[in-house]
Amino acid sequence: MIRFIAAAFIGLAFQSCFQQECLAQNEVLKFRSTDAVLQTAFDRARDMALSHRGNPADPVGDWYEAALPSRFAFCMRDVAHQSMAAEMLGLGKANSNMFSQFAKNISDSKDWCSYWEINKEGKPAPEDYRNDDEFWYNLNANFDVLNAAWKLYLWTGDKRYINGPEFADFYRKSVGEYVERWVLQPDSLLSRPLHPNAHAAYNDRDSFHRCRGLASYSEGVHDLKMGVDLVAALSRGMQTYADMLRADGKTAEAAGFDKKAEQYRQHIETKWWSNKEDKYFTYYSSKGTFGYTEGETFLLWFDVLKDTTRARKTIDQILARDWNVENQSYFPYVLGQYGYPEQIRSQILHLTDPATKRREYPEVSYGAVQGVIQGIMGIEADARVNRITTLFNGRTDDTHTIENLPVLQGSISVTETARTASLRVTGRGPVQWRAMFAGKHPFIVVNGARRKASHTIMKGSRTVSFVDVPVAADQQITARVD
């Protein structure tokens, strides 16, 4: 016990040291707002997130905590969720290393799973792994990591995330052998065995047997055969892999995975929607019945809902009940994809409130950081076309500024209100700025010159107006609607 306490104390000391180092390196990353409460919430989230940075000298290499803090480890689901905020906080080297660790540890002996959780020693965390026949694994993980890596490519322009050798191998195995081994084809989702790869000594009371290949992120249903969140992960995984292939010039091959993605998506719409309850079922049991538990959040996280009415109803159901902090940490980002400025703000304030239980869980602070930058400020990047997009999603009277945000191998500073936006690029240029504004406006004024606006429909049937403007390095451009 004394050795354990001493080790924990030393670990915390290292963590504090590297928190200070990371804060020093990223002190220019600042959020300023006329909403003082939201600014305080962001500062709390940023500081908490940076406190989870690991020691780059650890055997695993550069990393940050993405699991229960006491484990000094990172798991696939949490990394997939935290990685965008980590990139914004200057933890790009850790992202690159951690994603590589997951990719290179996929193996036939684990039925094409990787290690669900890796600790700072560079080994599978013993809390989730005994040997290749006995370990914990949620089957969503491969597709969640695949999709998160794609988002990192779009944000950073680092092509290794889509065609680096270990990454490309992980993706091929995940959409191929992994699907075959775990019986995850679109026509097998409801008829597959409960435990497709159970070995001869299977013991249902051993969680490393029973949970070796959980068909959902929801872990509380003993006889769950399929979760709607896994079907959503499969659809998004196939679509993302198609996008990766297209980005690598493989358009014919990409078309086949487009079709697979749509098959999974159609399966959700035809099999999982309850007309009686007016909502999606979330799991299918080995008894052949549908039921409800967690899972709706991932329909939005994996962005598979094209029916706006059903998407809105799903959001309303999510907002109407209490959730654990892991689920809640997704809300600021996913709500931002559909609007909901008041709800995004209230979720961020809740997640960062000192009174909120388990707010020190790493996903929480990273989710709040992402919620401000992408949920409220609507900042997106697309390396394929060298474009940065902004779309204010805050309260009408607020002004928000993010300064020196790392993106597309440079950094940007953005100031937004409901009717104005400015972008400054530092260190790299030019980039294409798509300045978006809610509503249908005939013109947008760019640095004093009136330009005809284009229009599009966003998720949630929101009409927005936009112009595309080249912004050179060290140049600042301002856009506004009258």
Secondary structure, DSSP 8 states (H G I E B T S, - for coil): -HHHHHHHHHHHHHHHHHHHHHHHHTTT-EEEES-HHHHHHHHHHHHHHHHTB--TTSTT-S-B-BS-GGG-EEEHHHHHHHHHHHHHTT-HHHHHHHHHHHHHT-BGGGTTB--SEEETTSSB-TTTEEETTEE-EETTHHHHHHHHHHHHHHHH--THHHHSHHHHHHHHHHHTHHHHHTT--GGGTTTS-SSTT--TT--TT-HHHHTEEESSS----TTEEEEHHHHHHHHHHHHHHHHHHHHTT-HHHHHHHHHHHHHHHHHHHHHSEETTTTEE--EEETTS-EE-SS-HHHHHHTT----HHHHHHHHHHHHTS---HHHHTTHHHHHHTT--HHHHHHHHHHHH-TTSTTTTSHHHHHHHHHIIIIIIS--EEETTTTEEEEE--S-TT--EEEEEEEETTEEEEEEE-SSEEEEEEESS--EEEEEEEES--SEEEETTEEEE-EEEEETTTEEEEEEEEEE-TT-EEEEE--
